[in-house]
Structure formats: structure tokens, C-alpha cells
Amino acid sequence: MILKSLAAIMAGHPFRGKIKEDLNGNGLVIQIKDLPSAGDKLNWQRLLKTNVASRTKVNWLKTGDVIVPSRGKNIFATSIQSEPSNLVVSPHFFIIRLQSQLVLPEFIAWQINQSQIQQYLKKSAEGSLQVSIRKSVFENMELTVPPKDIQYKLIEMNALVLKEQKLFEALIANRKSEITQVSNNILSQYKDHQ
């Protein structure tokens, strides 16, 4: 199935110029710099508070939306599962808002982040210094949609893999710290004898 048969794809909020912090503003904005690395959750405390204005109705993010940057090196999708009210994304994002009960937002985000779709996005990217993806590329993205119980299983398996990855990374960091400490102790003993 192509993505546009399952969802509406919209551009982020059309800010004019640089997005300015406004502590009395009416909303929060997710920018490309705020994106988590694969598998991490969005850090709500880091988001910029600003005044979100529009000539028409503001397209606030909703639970279940999937956001994907339209430019940059890493075109990874993030599923919005819970969010503060009054949240928008900068214009350098696409919002995928599902309109089908056949698919879970977490599954769409997971599938976009898989190597097959990532290769499709890289081949379709335009530009050399600032790589960008056109809206039509996302709309015509070919997805596989298994039954929902399979989608849930794949999402759960992915969550377990990410959990294991974080544990291994913590173990490696701990081991490096131990080795550094032992090495420093050994070297300091020889330094004292010179």
C-alpha cells in the first residue's frame, strides 16, 4: 500500500524566519535538533516555547501523528504517543496523520526507519549539501501492512531490541570506565618510580 492511501501528509507549521523563544508563548515547537536518536523518546523539557500564530487554523500535533524531517542526514520517523497540548513541528517536517484503522502509528514510524524504506528515501533525496525529500516521495512510499496483531508483535520486538541495545551500551561504557580507572592506577604506580 502507498502511504497516501493510509494517511494525510502535511507540512510543519509555516514559521516566518527564525523561530524565537517566547516564555509567554502559546505553544511548543519540535525542531530537527530536538529529534531523538533511533528508539529514544522525545525530551519534552528541551522544546522551545514560542508564539504560534497563523492566518488560518493552527495544525497542532495529535496523539498518533508520525513526524518525519523533510531534510537532513537522518530521515527517521517518530511516533507521537503523548504530548503536551499546543505542540507543532517546524516547517522542515512532514506530519503523517493516519486516516486508516488498518495500521498503527508506531508501526508506520518503525517501518519508515527500516533499511528498505531508508534506502528508498536516500535514492529519492535531492540536493548535495542540504539533502531534502519532496512530499510526493513520502506520499508514494510503498509500505507493507500486515494484520494489527503482527504489527503489535513487531513493535514489541523492536522495543526489546532497543532496550537490549541500551543495556549493552551501558555495559560497554561501564567497562571502558573500569579499564580507564585500572590503567590510570597502574600507570600512576610506574610514574611514581621514575
C-alpha positions in Angstrom: 0.0 0.0 0.0 1.2 3.5 -0.6 1.3 5.9 2.3 -1.2 8.4 0.9 -3.9 5.7 0.9 -3.5 5.3 4.6 -2.7 8.9 5.8 -2.7 12.6 5.1 0.8 14.0 4.8 1.1 17.7 5.8 3.9 20.2 6.2 5.0 21.5 9.5 4.0 24.9 10.8 5.0 27.8 8.5 7.0 29.9 10.8 8.3 33.1 9.2 12.1 33.5 9.7 13.9 32.2 12.8 11.8 30.6 15.5 12.1 32.8 18.5 11.7 31.8 22.1 8.8 33.4 23.9 8.3 32.2 27.5 4.8 33.6 27.4 4.1 31.9 24.0 1.1 29.8 23.3 2.9 26.6 22.1 5.9 24.4 21.9 7.8 23.6 18.7 9.8 20.5 17.7 12.7 21.3 15.6 15.1 19.0 13.8 17.7 19.5 16.6 15.2 18.1 19.1 14.8 14.7 17.4 15.8 11.7 19.5 18.2 9.2 18.1 16.6 5.9 17.0 14.5 4.4 19.8 14.8 7.3 22.2 11.8 9.3 23.4 11.4 13.0 22.7 12.7 15.2 25.5 9.7 17.5 26.1 11.7 19.7 28.5 14.1 20.7 25.7 11.4 22.0 23.4 11.3 25.7 22.6 8.3 27.7 23.8 7.2 30.2 21.2 4.2 32.2 19.9 2.5 30.0 17.3 0.4 32.3 15.1 -1.3 31.5 11.8 -3.7 33.2 9.4 -5.7 30.0 9.3 -6.2 27.3 11.9 -3.0 26.1 13.6 -2.3 22.4 12.8 -1.5 21.2 16.4 0.1 17.7 16.7 -2.2 15.0 17.9 -1.5 11.7 19.7 -0.9 9.1 16.9 0.8 11.6 14.5 4.1 10.5 13.0 6.6 13.2 12.3 9.5 12.9 9.8 12.1 15.5 8.9 12.0 16.5 5.3 15.7 17.4 5.2 18.9 16.4 6.8 21.1 13.3 7.0 18.8 11.3 9.2 15.2 11.0 7.9 13.9 8.9 10.8 10.2 8.9 11.8 9.0 9.5 15.4 5.5 8.5 16.6 3.9 11.0 18.9 2.3 8.9 21.6 1.7 11.5 24.3 2.4 15.2 24.1 1.8 18.4 25.9 -1.1 20.4 24.4 -0.3 23.1 21.8 2.6 21.4 20.1 3.7 22.0 16.5 6.7 21.0 14.3 8.9 23.4 12.3 8.4 23.7 8.6 11.2 21.2 8.0 9.0 18.3 8.9 6.1 16.3 7.4 3.3 15.2 9.7 1.8 11.8 8.8 -1.8 11.7 10.2 -3.3 8.3 9.8 -6.8 8.0 8.3 -7.0 4.3 8.3 -7.7 1.8 11.1 -5.6 -0.8 9.3 -2.3 0.5 10.7 -0.7 1.6 13.9 1.2 4.9 14.0 4.1 3.2 15.9 4.2 0.6 13.1 4.4 3.3 10.4 7.3 5.0 12.2 9.1 1.7 12.7 8.7 0.7 9.0 9.9 4.1 7.8 13.0 3.6 10.0 13.8 0.2 8.5 16.6 -0.2 5.9 14.4 -0.8 2.9 12.5 2.5 3.3 15.6 4.3 4.3 17.3 3.2 1.0 14.2 4.5 -0.9 14.4 7.9 0.9 18.2 8.2 0.2 17.7 7.4 -3.5 14.8 9.9 -3.7 16.7 12.7 -1.9 17.5 15.9 -3.7 20.4 18.3 -3.1 24.1 17.7 -2.2 24.8 20.0 0.7 21.3 20.1 2.2 19.5 16.9 1.3 15.7 17.1 1.2 12.8 14.9 0.4 9.7 16.1 -1.5 6.2 15.5 -0.1 5.3 13.3 -3.1 8.2 10.9 -2.2 6.5 10.3 1.2 3.0 10.1 -0.3 4.1 7.4 -2.8 6.2 5.4 -0.3 5.3 1.7 -0.6 4.5 0.1 2.8 3.7 -3.4 3.8 0.7 -3.6 6.1 0.3 -6.9 8.0 -2.6 -7.5 10.4 -2.6 -5.4 13.5 -1.6 -8.3 15.8 1.6 -8.8 13.7 2.2 -5.0 13.8 2.0 -5.1 17.7 4.4 -8.0 17.8 6.9 -6.2 15.5 6.7 -3.1 17.7 7.2 -5.1 20.9 10.2 -6.9 19.4 11.7 -3.6 18.3 11.2 -2.2 21.8 13.0 -5.2 23.3 15.9 -4.8 20.8 16.2 -1.1 21.7 16.2 -2.0 25.4 18.9 -4.6 24.9 20.9 -2.1 22.9 20.8 0.5 25.7 21.8 -2.2 28.2 24.8 -3.3 26.1 25.8 0.4 25.6 25.7 1.0 29.3 27.8 -2.2 29.9 30.3 -1.1 27.4 30.5 2.4 28.9 30.9 0.9 32.4 33.7 -1.5 31.1 35.6 1.4 29.5 35.3 3.4 32.7 36.7 0.4 34.7 39.6 -0.1 32.3 40.4 3.6 32.3 40.5 3.6 36.1 42.7 0.4 36.3 45.0 1.7 33.6 45.4 5.1 35.4 46.2 3.3 38.7 48.8 1.1 37.0 50.4 4.0 35.2 50.5 6.2 38.3 52.5 3.5 40.1 55.2 3.5 37.4 55.2 7.2 37.2 56.0 7.5 40.9 59.1 5.2 40.4 60.6 7.2 37.6 
